[in-house]
Amino acid sequence: MGTKKMGSGWLKISSPEDLQKALTRMLNKILMCEDPVAHAGRFASLANAWTNAHRLFLEEEAIAKINQRLDALERK
């Protein structure tokens, strides 16, 4: 399932990858604003959230691969 735009610009977030996309959008808006330094605290908080979402995404991929290998071993 992916990020889906809802009616008034809302995004449906149903996975860590969706969250990363939404956070990236917000981070880019801060960087493009007139005075991004004024939003340094907000940027740092969002960057931390993005990092955690990315870590979760990578962990989910690793778990899926382990489960596939386990399933293959159990079928033998």
PDB file with SEQRES, HELIX, SHEET and CRYST1 records, atoms N, CA, C and O in Angstrom:
SEQRES   1 A   76  MET GLY THR LYS LYS MET GLY SER GLY TRP LEU LYS ILE          
SEQRES   2 A   76  SER SER PRO GLU ASP LEU GLN LYS ALA LEU THR ARG MET          
SEQRES   3 A   76  LEU ASN LYS ILE LEU MET CYS GLU ASP PRO VAL ALA HIS          
SEQRES   4 A   76  ALA GLY ARG PHE ALA SER LEU ALA ASN ALA TRP THR ASN          
SEQRES   5 A   76  ALA HIS ARG LEU PHE LEU GLU GLU GLU ALA ILE ALA LYS          
SEQRES   6 A   76  ILE ASN GLN ARG LEU ASP ALA LEU GLU ARG LYS                  
HELIX    1 AA1 PRO A   16  MET A   32  1                                  17    
HELIX    2 AA2 PRO A   36  HIS A   39  5                                   4    
HELIX    3 AA3 ALA A   40  ARG A   75  1                                  36    
SHEET    1 AA1 2 LYS A   4  LYS A   5  0                                        
SHEET    2 AA1 2 LEU A  11  LYS A  12 -1                                        
CRYST1    1.000    1.000    1.000  90.00  90.00  90.00 P 1           1          
ATOM      1  N   MET A   1       0.852  -1.174   0.000  1.00  0.00           N  
ATOM      2  CA  MET A   1       0.000   0.000   0.000  1.00  0.00           C  
ATOM      3  C   MET A   1       0.894   1.231   0.000  1.00  0.00           C  
ATOM      4  O   MET A   1       1.921   1.238   0.679  1.00  0.00           O  
ATOM      5  N   GLY A   2       0.544   2.243  -0.722  1.00  0.00           N  
ATOM      6  CA  GLY A   2       1.390   3.417  -0.821  1.00  0.00           C  
ATOM      7  C   GLY A   2       0.744   4.635  -0.200  1.00  0.00           C  
ATOM      8  O   GLY A   2      -0.346   4.581   0.370  1.00  0.00           O  
ATOM      9  N   THR A   3       1.453   5.723  -0.334  1.00  0.00           N  
ATOM     10  CA  THR A   3       0.938   6.986   0.160  1.00  0.00           C  
ATOM     11  C   THR A   3      -0.175   7.422  -0.781  1.00  0.00           C  
ATOM     12  O   THR A   3       0.028   7.484  -1.993  1.00  0.00           O  
ATOM     13  N   LYS A   4      -1.324   7.720  -0.247  1.00  0.00           N  
ATOM     14  CA  LYS A   4      -2.437   8.170  -1.067  1.00  0.00           C  
ATOM     15  C   LYS A   4      -2.833   9.554  -0.622  1.00  0.00           C  
ATOM     16  O   LYS A   4      -2.978   9.822   0.570  1.00  0.00           O  
ATOM     17  N   LYS A   5      -3.009  10.440  -1.601  1.00  0.00           N  
ATOM     18  CA  LYS A   5      -3.473  11.783  -1.273  1.00  0.00           C  
ATOM     19  C   LYS A   5      -4.951  11.726  -0.967  1.00  0.00           C  
ATOM     20  O   LYS A   5      -5.741  11.189  -1.743  1.00  0.00           O  
ATOM     21  N   MET A   6      -5.310  12.272   0.151  1.00  0.00           N  
ATOM     22  CA  MET A   6      -6.700  12.343   0.540  1.00  0.00           C  
ATOM     23  C   MET A   6      -7.243  13.678   0.032  1.00  0.00           C  
ATOM     24  O   MET A   6      -6.498  14.475  -0.538  1.00  0.00           O  
ATOM     25  N   GLY A   7      -8.495  13.914   0.230  1.00  0.00           N  
ATOM     26  CA  GLY A   7      -9.190  15.094  -0.250  1.00  0.00           C  
ATOM     27  C   GLY A   7      -8.444  16.408  -0.162  1.00  0.00           C  
ATOM     28  O   GLY A   7      -8.063  16.950  -1.200  1.00  0.00           O  
ATOM     29  N   SER A   8      -8.223  16.934   0.998  1.00  0.00           N  
ATOM     30  CA  SER A   8      -7.683  18.287   1.145  1.00  0.00           C  
ATOM     31  C   SER A   8      -6.175  18.305   1.353  1.00  0.00           C  
ATOM     32  O   SER A   8      -5.681  19.071   2.180  1.00  0.00           O  
ATOM     33  N   GLY A   9      -5.437  17.484   0.627  1.00  0.00           N  
ATOM     34  CA  GLY A   9      -3.993  17.476   0.757  1.00  0.00           C  
ATOM     35  C   GLY A   9      -3.472  16.543   1.835  1.00  0.00           C  
ATOM     36  O   GLY A   9      -2.260  16.450   2.032  1.00  0.00           O  
ATOM     37  N   TRP A  10      -4.349  15.860   2.527  1.00  0.00           N  
ATOM     38  CA  TRP A  10      -3.935  14.911   3.557  1.00  0.00           C  
ATOM     39  C   TRP A  10      -3.331  13.687   2.905  1.00  0.00           C  
ATOM     40  O   TRP A  10      -3.743  13.292   1.814  1.00  0.00           O  
ATOM     41  N   LEU A  11      -2.363  13.088   3.564  1.00  0.00           N  
ATOM     42  CA  LEU A  11      -1.753  11.855   3.077  1.00  0.00           C  
ATOM     43  C   LEU A  11      -2.163  10.709   3.987  1.00  0.00           C  
ATOM     44  O   LEU A  11      -2.176  10.845   5.211  1.00  0.00           O  
ATOM     45  N   LYS A  12      -2.496   9.588   3.381  1.00  0.00           N  
ATOM     46  CA  LYS A  12      -2.769   8.388   4.169  1.00  0.00           C  
ATOM     47  C   LYS A  12      -1.425   7.711   4.411  1.00  0.00           C  
ATOM     48  O   LYS A  12      -0.728   7.337   3.468  1.00  0.00           O  
ATOM     49  N   ILE A  13      -1.075   7.561   5.669  1.00  0.00           N  
ATOM     50  CA  ILE A  13       0.207   6.951   6.021  1.00  0.00           C  
ATOM     51  C   ILE A  13      -0.078   5.582   6.617  1.00  0.00           C  
ATOM     52  O   ILE A  13      -0.683   5.458   7.682  1.00  0.00           O  
ATOM     53  N   SER A  14       0.378   4.550   5.896  1.00  0.00           N  
ATOM     54  CA  SER A  14       0.103   3.198   6.363  1.00  0.00           C  
ATOM     55  C   SER A  14       1.361   2.335   6.436  1.00  0.00           C  
ATOM     56  O   SER A  14       1.276   1.125   6.644  1.00  0.00           O  
ATOM     57  N   SER A  15       2.517   2.953   6.265  1.00  0.00           N  
ATOM     58  CA  SER A  15       3.767   2.201   6.369  1.00  0.00           C  
ATOM     59  C   SER A  15       4.894   3.169   6.715  1.00  0.00           C  
ATOM     60  O   SER A  15       4.748   4.381   6.561  1.00  0.00           O  
ATOM     61  N   PRO A  16       6.015   2.630   7.182  1.00  0.00           N  
ATOM     62  CA  PRO A  16       7.161   3.502   7.453  1.00  0.00           C  
ATOM     63  C   PRO A  16       7.605   4.268   6.201  1.00  0.00           C  
ATOM     64  O   PRO A  16       8.051   5.411   6.293  1.00  0.00           O  
ATOM     65  N   GLU A  17       7.483   3.637   5.050  1.00  0.00           N  
ATOM     66  CA  GLU A  17       7.865   4.296   3.795  1.00  0.00           C  
ATOM     67  C   GLU A  17       6.954   5.498   3.524  1.00  0.00           C  
ATOM     68  O   GLU A  17       7.427   6.546   3.083  1.00  0.00           O  
ATOM     69  N   ASP A  18       5.658   5.351   3.785  1.00  0.00           N  
ATOM     70  CA  ASP A  18       4.722   6.465   3.633  1.00  0.00           C  
ATOM     71  C   ASP A  18       5.093   7.605   4.576  1.00  0.00           C  
ATOM     72  O   ASP A  18       5.043   8.777   4.202  1.00  0.00           O  
ATOM     73  N   LEU A  19       5.464   7.247   5.796  1.00  0.00           N  
ATOM     74  CA  LEU A  19       5.852   8.256   6.775  1.00  0.00           C  
ATOM     75  C   LEU A  19       7.108   8.989   6.316  1.00  0.00           C  
ATOM     76  O   LEU A  19       7.208  10.208   6.457  1.00  0.00           O  
ATOM     77  N   GLN A  20       8.061   8.249   5.770  1.00  0.00           N  
ATOM     78  CA  GLN A  20       9.285   8.873   5.257  1.00  0.00           C  
ATOM     79  C   GLN A  20       8.958   9.885   4.173  1.00  0.00           C  
ATOM     80  O   GLN A  20       9.523  10.978   4.151  1.00  0.00           O  
ATOM     81  N   LYS A  21       8.051   9.530   3.275  1.00  0.00           N  
ATOM     82  CA  LYS A  21       7.686  10.444   2.188  1.00  0.00           C  
ATOM     83  C   LYS A  21       7.052  11.715   2.737  1.00  0.00           C  
ATOM     84  O   LYS A  21       7.367  12.813   2.276  1.00  0.00           O  
ATOM     85  N   ALA A  22       6.164  11.580   3.713  1.00  0.00           N  
ATOM     86  CA  ALA A  22       5.515  12.747   4.307  1.00  0.00           C  
ATOM     87  C   ALA A  22       6.540  13.620   5.037  1.00  0.00           C  
ATOM     88  O   ALA A  22       6.516  14.845   4.917  1.00  0.00           O  
ATOM     89  N   LEU A  23       7.438  12.986   5.791  1.00  0.00           N  
ATOM     90  CA  LEU A  23       8.473  13.730   6.508  1.00  0.00           C  
ATOM     91  C   LEU A  23       9.417  14.427   5.533  1.00  0.00           C  
ATOM     92  O   LEU A  23       9.830  15.561   5.773  1.00  0.00           O  
ATOM     93  N   THR A  24       9.756  13.761   4.449  1.00  0.00           N  
ATOM     94  CA  THR A  24      10.621  14.361   3.432  1.00  0.00           C  
ATOM     95  C   THR A  24       9.966  15.602   2.854  1.00  0.00           C  
ATOM     96  O   THR A  24      10.630  16.616   2.642  1.00  0.00           O  
ATOM     97  N   ARG A  25       8.679  15.528   2.599  1.00  0.00           N  
ATOM     98  CA  ARG A  25       7.942  16.677   2.072  1.00  0.00           C  
ATOM     99  C   ARG A  25       8.026  17.855   3.046  1.00  0.00           C  
ATOM    100  O   ARG A  25       8.262  18.992   2.638  1.00  0.00           O  
ATOM    101  N   MET A  26       7.831  17.568   4.344  1.00  0.00           N  
ATOM    102  CA  MET A  26       7.885  18.634   5.343  1.00  0.00           C  
ATOM    103  C   MET A  26       9.303  19.202   5.481  1.00  0.00           C  
ATOM    104  O   MET A  26       9.482  20.415   5.592  1.00  0.00           O  
ATOM    105  N   LEU A  27      10.301  18.325   5.473  1.00  0.00           N  
ATOM    106  CA  LEU A  27      11.691  18.785   5.564  1.00  0.00           C  
ATOM    107  C   LEU A  27      12.038  19.692   4.382  1.00  0.00           C  
ATOM    108  O   LEU A  27      12.685  20.726   4.551  1.00  0.00           O  
ATOM    109  N   ASN A  28      11.604  19.297   3.193  1.00  0.00           N  
ATOM    110  CA  ASN A  28      11.877  20.110   2.009  1.00  0.00           C  
ATOM    111  C   ASN A  28      11.194  21.475   2.094  1.00  0.00           C  
ATOM    112  O   ASN A  28      11.763  22.481   1.670  1.00  0.00           O  
ATOM    113  N   LYS A  29       9.981  21.513   2.638  1.00  0.00           N  
ATOM    114  CA  LYS A  29       9.286  22.794   2.787  1.00  0.00           C  
ATOM    115  C   LYS A  29      10.055  23.719   3.729  1.00  0.00           C  
ATOM    116  O   LYS A  29      10.142  24.924   3.490  1.00  0.00           O  
ATOM    117  N   ILE A  30      10.609  23.153   4.795  1.00  0.00           N  
ATOM    118  CA  ILE A  30      11.410  23.961   5.720  1.00  0.00           C  
ATOM    119  C   ILE A  30      12.654  24.483   5.004  1.00  0.00           C  
ATOM    120  O   ILE A  30      13.003  25.656   5.137  1.00  0.00           O  
ATOM    121  N   LEU A  31      13.317  23.619   4.251  1.00  0.00           N  
ATOM    122  CA  LEU A  31      14.536  24.038   3.556  1.00  0.00           C  
ATOM    123  C   LEU A  31      14.265  25.100   2.500  1.00  0.00           C  
ATOM    124  O   LEU A  31      15.135  25.923   2.215  1.00  0.00           O  
ATOM    125  N   MET A  32      13.078  25.095   1.919  1.00  0.00           N  
ATOM    126  CA  MET A  32      12.751  26.054   0.861  1.00  0.00           C  
ATOM    127  C   MET A  32      12.171  27.353   1.407  1.00  0.00           C  
ATOM    128  O   MET A  32      11.986  28.305   0.649  1.00  0.00           O  
ATOM    129  N   CYS A  33      11.883  27.413   2.697  1.00  0.00           N  
ATOM    130  CA  CYS A  33      11.291  28.633   3.233  1.00  0.00           C  
ATOM    131  C   CYS A  33      12.336  29.749   3.289  1.00  0.00           C  
ATOM    132  O   CYS A  33      13.534  29.508   3.140  1.00  0.00           O  
ATOM    133  N   GLU A  34      11.856  30.963   3.506  1.00  0.00           N  
ATOM    134  CA  GLU A  34      12.716  32.140   3.487  1.00  0.00           C  
ATOM    135  C   GLU A  34      13.849  32.073   4.508  1.00  0.00           C  
ATOM    136  O   GLU A  34      14.980  32.459   4.215  1.00  0.00           O  
ATOM    137  N   ASP A  35      13.538  31.580   5.710  1.00  0.00           N  
ATOM    138  CA  ASP A  35      14.538  31.520   6.779  1.00  0.00           C  
ATOM    139  C   ASP A  35      14.534  30.133   7.428  1.00  0.00           C  
ATOM    140  O   ASP A  35      13.968  29.956   8.507  1.00  0.00           O  
ATOM    141  N   PRO A  36      15.167  29.146   6.773  1.00  0.00           N  
ATOM    142  CA  PRO A  36      15.129  27.783   7.308  1.00  0.00           C  
ATOM    143  C   PRO A  36      15.769  27.655   8.691  1.00  0.00           C  
ATOM    144  O   PRO A  36      15.389  26.780   9.469  1.00  0.00           O  
ATOM    145  N   VAL A  37      16.730  28.514   9.001  1.00  0.00           N  
ATOM    146  CA  VAL A  37      17.401  28.436  10.302  1.00  0.00           C  
ATOM    147  C   VAL A  37      16.419  28.705  11.438  1.00  0.00           C  
ATOM    148  O   VAL A  37      16.582  28.186  12.542  1.00  0.00           O  
ATOM    149  N   ALA A  38      15.412  29.508  11.165  1.00  0.00           N  
ATOM    150  CA  ALA A  38      14.404  29.808  12.191  1.00  0.00           C  
ATOM    151  C   ALA A  38      13.626  28.557  12.582  1.00  0.00           C  
ATOM    152  O   ALA A  38      12.997  28.514  13.639  1.00  0.00           O  
ATOM    153  N   HIS A  39      13.673  27.544  11.727  1.00  0.00           N  
ATOM    154  CA  HIS A  39      12.940  26.294  11.976  1.00  0.00           C  
ATOM    155  C   HIS A  39      13.889  25.133  12.269  1.00  0.00           C  
ATOM    156  O   HIS A  39      13.535  23.971  12.070  1.00  0.00           O  
ATOM    157  N   ALA A  40      15.093  25.449  12.740  1.00  0.00           N  
ATOM    158  CA  ALA A  40      16.119  24.423  12.967  1.00  0.00           C  
ATOM    159  C   ALA A  40      15.653  23.351  13.951  1.00  0.00           C  
ATOM    160  O   ALA A  40      15.909  22.168  13.730  1.00  0.00           O  
ATOM    161  N   GLY A  41      14.981  23.737  15.021  1.00  0.00           N  
ATOM    162  CA  GLY A  41      14.501  22.756  15.998  1.00  0.00           C  
ATOM    163  C   GLY A  41      13.474  21.820  15.402  1.00  0.00           C  
ATOM    164  O   GLY A  41      13.529  20.608  15.607  1.00  0.00           O  
ATOM    165  N   ARG A  42      12.538  22.386  14.665  1.00  0.00           N  
ATOM    166  CA  ARG A  42      11.507  21.573  13.996  1.00  0.00           C  
ATOM    167  C   ARG A  42      12.157  20.658  12.969  1.00  0.00           C  
ATOM    168  O   ARG A  42      11.786  19.490  12.853  1.00  0.00           O  
ATOM    169  N   PHE A  43      13.138  21.191  12.213  1.00  0.00           N  
ATOM    170  CA  PHE A  43      13.845  20.391  11.217  1.00  0.00           C  
ATOM    171  C   PHE A  43      14.551  19.211  11.884  1.00  0.00           C  
ATOM    172  O   PHE A  43      14.465  18.081  11.403  1.00  0.00           O  
ATOM    173  N   ALA A  44      15.249  19.472  12.990  1.00  0.00           N  
ATOM    174  CA  ALA A  44      15.972  18.405  13.695  1.00  0.00           C  
ATOM    175  C   ALA A  44      15.016  17.328  14.184  1.00  0.00           C  
ATOM    176  O   ALA A  44      15.320  16.139  14.092  1.00  0.00           O  
ATOM    177  N   SER A  45      13.870  17.734  14.699  1.00  0.00           N  
ATOM    178  CA  SER A  45      12.881  16.776  15.183  1.00  0.00           C  
ATOM    179  C   SER A  45      12.339  15.918  14.037  1.00  0.00           C  
ATOM    180  O   SER A  45      12.210  14.701  14.170  1.00  0.00           O  
ATOM    181  N   LEU A  46      12.024  16.562  12.914  1.00  0.00           N  
ATOM    182  CA  LEU A  46      11.523  15.825  11.749  1.00  0.00           C  
ATOM    183  C   LEU A  46      12.597  14.916  11.164  1.00  0.00           C  
ATOM    184  O   LEU A  46      12.299  13.800  10.739  1.00  0.00           O  
ATOM    185  N   ALA A  47      13.848  15.384  11.139  1.00  0.00           N  
ATOM    186  CA  ALA A  47      14.947  14.561  10.629  1.00  0.00           C  
ATOM    187  C   ALA A  47      15.133  13.322  11.497  1.00  0.00           C  
ATOM    188  O   ALA A  47      15.403  12.237  10.982  1.00  0.00           O  
ATOM    189  N   ASN A  48      14.991  13.476  12.804  1.00  0.00           N  
ATOM    190  CA  ASN A  48      15.079  12.339  13.714  1.00  0.00           C  
ATOM    191  C   ASN A  48      13.941  11.351  13.455  1.00  0.00           C  
ATOM    192  O   ASN A  48      14.155  10.139  13.441  1.00  0.00           O  
ATOM    193  N   ALA A  49      12.740  11.872  13.252  1.00  0.00           N  
ATOM    194  CA  ALA A  49      11.597  11.003  12.951  1.00  0.00           C  
ATOM    195  C   ALA A  49      11.814  10.274  11.633  1.00  0.00           C  
ATOM    196  O   ALA A  49      11.482   9.094  11.517  1.00  0.00           O  
ATOM    197  N   TRP A  50      12.374  10.971  10.628  1.00  0.00           N  
ATOM    198  CA  TRP A  50      12.644  10.342   9.341  1.00  0.00           C  
ATOM    199  C   TRP A  50      13.650   9.202   9.510  1.00  0.00           C  
ATOM    200  O   TRP A  50      13.480   8.120   8.947  1.00  0.00           O  
ATOM    201  N   THR A  51      14.701   9.461  10.293  1.00  0.00           N  
ATOM    202  CA  THR A  51      15.721   8.440  10.536  1.00  0.00           C  
ATOM    203  C   THR A  51      15.105   7.208  11.196  1.00  0.00           C  
ATOM    204  O   THR A  51      15.408   6.079  10.810  1.00  0.00           O  
ATOM    205  N   ASN A  52      14.254   7.417  12.176  1.00  0.00           N  
ATOM    206  CA  ASN A  52      13.596   6.290  12.851  1.00  0.00           C  
ATOM    207  C   ASN A  52      12.671   5.538  11.905  1.00  0.00           C  
ATOM    208  O   ASN A  52      12.619   4.309  11.946  1.00  0.00           O  
ATOM    209  N   ALA A  53      11.940   6.252  11.054  1.00  0.00           N  
ATOM    210  CA  ALA A  53      11.060   5.602  10.082  1.00  0.00           C  
ATOM    211  C   ALA A  53      11.886   4.787   9.092  1.00  0.00           C  
ATOM    212  O   ALA A  53      11.496   3.683   8.713  1.00  0.00           O  
ATOM    213  N   HIS A  54      13.025   5.333   8.676  1.00  0.00           N  
ATOM    214  CA  HIS A  54      13.891   4.616   7.738  1.00  0.00           C  
ATOM    215  C   HIS A  54      14.453   3.351   8.384  1.00  0.00           C  
ATOM    216  O   HIS A  54      14.512   2.297   7.751  1.00  0.00           O  
ATOM    217  N   ARG A  55      14.858   3.461   9.630  1.00  0.00           N  
ATOM    218  CA  ARG A  55      15.370   2.297  10.354  1.00  0.00           C  
ATOM    219  C   ARG A  55      14.292   1.209  10.440  1.00  0.00           C  
ATOM    220  O   ARG A  55      14.576   0.029  10.234  1.00  0.00           O  
ATOM    221  N   LEU A  56      13.067   1.610  10.743  1.00  0.00           N  
ATOM    222  CA  LEU A  56      11.959   0.656  10.822  1.00  0.00           C  
ATOM    223  C   LEU A  56      11.704   0.014   9.470  1.00  0.00           C  
ATOM    224  O   LEU A  56      11.462  -1.191   9.388  1.00  0.00           O  
ATOM    225  N   PHE A  57      11.755   0.809   8.408  1.00  0.00           N  
ATOM    226  CA  PHE A  57      11.578   0.288   7.055  1.00  0.00           C  
ATOM    227  C   PHE A  57      12.633  -0.770   6.739  1.00  0.00           C  
ATOM    228  O   PHE A  57      12.313  -1.830   6.203  1.00  0.00           O  
ATOM    229  N   LEU A  58      13.891  -0.478   7.072  1.00  0.00           N  
ATOM    230  CA  LEU A  58      14.964  -1.441   6.820  1.00  0.00           C  
ATOM    231  C   LEU A  58      14.789  -2.706   7.657  1.00  0.00           C  
ATOM    232  O   LEU A  58      15.042  -3.811   7.177  1.00  0.00           O  
ATOM    233  N   GLU A  59      14.358  -2.545   8.901  1.00  0.00           N  
ATOM    234  CA  GLU A  59      14.123  -3.700   9.764  1.00  0.00           C  
ATOM    235  C   GLU A  59      12.988  -4.562   9.221  1.00  0.00           C  
ATOM    236  O   GLU A  59      13.072  -5.789   9.268  1.00  0.00           O  
ATOM    237  N   GLU A  60      11.937  -3.945   8.712  1.00  0.00           N  
ATOM    238  CA  GLU A  60      10.828  -4.712   8.135  1.00  0.00           C  
ATOM    239  C   GLU A  60      11.296  -5.508   6.928  1.00  0.00           C  
ATOM    240  O   GLU A  60      10.899  -6.660   6.752  1.00  0.00           O  
ATOM    241  N   GLU A  61      12.141  -4.901   6.090  1.00  0.00           N  
ATOM    242  CA  GLU A  61      12.685  -5.615   4.936  1.00  0.00           C  
ATOM    243  C   GLU A  61      13.523  -6.812   5.386  1.00  0.00           C  
ATOM    244  O   GLU A  61      13.410  -7.900   4.821  1.00  0.00           O  
ATOM    245  N   ALA A  62      14.357  -6.612   6.396  1.00  0.00           N  
ATOM    246  CA  ALA A  62      15.219  -7.689   6.884  1.00  0.00           C  
ATOM    247  C   ALA A  62      14.379  -8.824   7.461  1.00  0.00           C  
ATOM    248  O   ALA A  62      14.671  -9.995   7.218  1.00  0.00           O  
ATOM    249  N   ILE A  63      13.347  -8.490   8.217  1.00  0.00           N  
ATOM    250  CA  ILE A  63      12.476  -9.513   8.804  1.00  0.00           C  
ATOM    251  C   ILE A  63      11.752 -10.286   7.712  1.00  0.00           C  
ATOM    252  O   ILE A  63      11.610 -11.505   7.806  1.00  0.00           O  
ATOM    253  N   ALA A  64      11.292  -9.589   6.674  1.00  0.00           N  
ATOM    254  CA  ALA A  64      10.618 -10.263   5.568  1.00  0.00           C  
ATOM    255  C   ALA A  64      11.555 -11.257   4.881  1.00  0.00           C  
ATOM    256  O   ALA A  64      11.145 -12.367   4.541  1.00  0.00           O  
ATOM    257  N   LYS A  65      12.818 -10.857   4.677  1.00  0.00           N  
ATOM    258  CA  LYS A  65      13.788 -11.759   4.053  1.00  0.00           C  
ATOM    259  C   LYS A  65      14.062 -12.973   4.934  1.00  0.00           C  
ATOM    260  O   LYS A  65      14.166 -14.093   4.432  1.00  0.00           O  
ATOM    261  N   ILE A  66      14.177 -12.761   6.234  1.00  0.00           N  
ATOM    262  CA  ILE A  66      14.399 -13.872   7.165  1.00  0.00           C  
ATOM    263  C   ILE A  66      13.208 -14.823   7.130  1.00  0.00           C  
ATOM    264  O   ILE A  66      13.383 -16.041   7.116  1.00  0.00           O  
ATOM    265  N   ASN A  67      11.995 -14.268   7.115  1.00  0.00           N  
ATOM    266  CA  ASN A  67      10.799 -15.112   7.056  1.00  0.00           C  
ATOM    267  C   ASN A  67      10.749 -15.923   5.768  1.00  0.00           C  
ATOM    268  O   ASN A  67      10.341 -17.085   5.791  1.00  0.00           O  
ATOM    269  N   GLN A  68      11.156 -15.334   4.645  1.00  0.00           N  
ATOM    270  CA  GLN A  68      11.196 -16.070   3.374  1.00  0.00           C  
ATOM    271  C   GLN A  68      12.187 -17.222   3.452  1.00  0.00           C  
ATOM    272  O   GLN A  68      11.898 -18.331   3.003  1.00  0.00           O  
ATOM    273  N   ARG A  69      13.352 -16.955   4.022  1.00  0.00           N  
ATOM    274  CA  ARG A  69      14.363 -18.014   4.156  1.00  0.00           C  
ATOM    275  C   ARG A  69      13.874 -19.118   5.089  1.00  0.00           C  
ATOM    276  O   ARG A  69      14.097 -20.299   4.824  1.00  0.00           O  
ATOM    277  N   LEU A  70      13.213 -18.742   6.170  1.00  0.00           N  
ATOM    278  CA  LEU A  70      12.674 -19.716   7.110  1.00  0.00           C  
ATOM    279  C   LEU A  70      11.602 -20.576   6.455  1.00  0.00           C  
ATOM    280  O   LEU A  70      11.578 -21.793   6.639  1.00  0.00           O  
ATOM    281  N   ASP A  71      10.710 -19.941   5.687  1.00  0.00           N  
ATOM    282  CA  ASP A  71       9.679 -20.685   4.972  1.00  0.00           C  
ATOM    283  C   ASP A  71      10.297 -21.694   4.005  1.00  0.00           C  
ATOM    284  O   ASP A  71       9.832 -22.829   3.902  1.00  0.00           O  
ATOM    285  N   ALA A  72      11.347 -21.272   3.298  1.00  0.00           N  
ATOM    286  CA  ALA A  72      12.023 -22.172   2.349  1.00  0.00           C  
ATOM    287  C   ALA A  72      12.657 -23.348   3.087  1.00  0.00           C  
ATOM    288  O   ALA A  72      12.609 -24.476   2.598  1.00  0.00           O  
ATOM    289  N   LEU A  73      13.250 -23.105   4.253  1.00  0.00           N  
ATOM    290  CA  LEU A  73      13.851 -24.179   5.021  1.00  0.00           C  
ATOM    291  C   LEU A  73      12.789 -25.153   5.566  1.00  0.00           C  
ATOM    292  O   LEU A  73      13.009 -26.363   5.608  1.00  0.00           O  
ATOM    293  N   GLU A  74      11.660 -24.616   5.971  1.00  0.00           N  
ATOM    294  CA  GLU A  74      10.590 -25.459   6.509  1.00  0.00           C  
ATOM    295  C   GLU A  74       9.953 -26.328   5.440  1.00  0.00           C  
ATOM    296  O   GLU A  74       9.427 -27.397   5.750  1.00  0.00           O  
ATOM    297  N   ARG A  75       9.989 -25.894   4.194  1.00  0.00           N  
ATOM    298  CA  ARG A  75       9.403 -26.679   3.090  1.00  0.00           C  
ATOM    299  C   ARG A  75      10.275 -27.856   2.700  1.00  0.00           C  
ATOM    300  O   ARG A  75       9.798 -28.788   2.053  1.00  0.00           O  
ATOM    301  N   LYS A  76      11.549 -27.831   3.082  1.00  0.00           N  
ATOM    302  CA  LYS A  76      12.479 -28.924   2.713  1.00  0.00           C  
ATOM    303  C   LYS A  76      12.204 -30.176   3.482  1.00  0.00           C  
ATOM    304  O   LYS A  76      12.890 -31.180   3.293  1.00  0.00           O  
TER     305      LYS A  76                                                      
END                                                                             
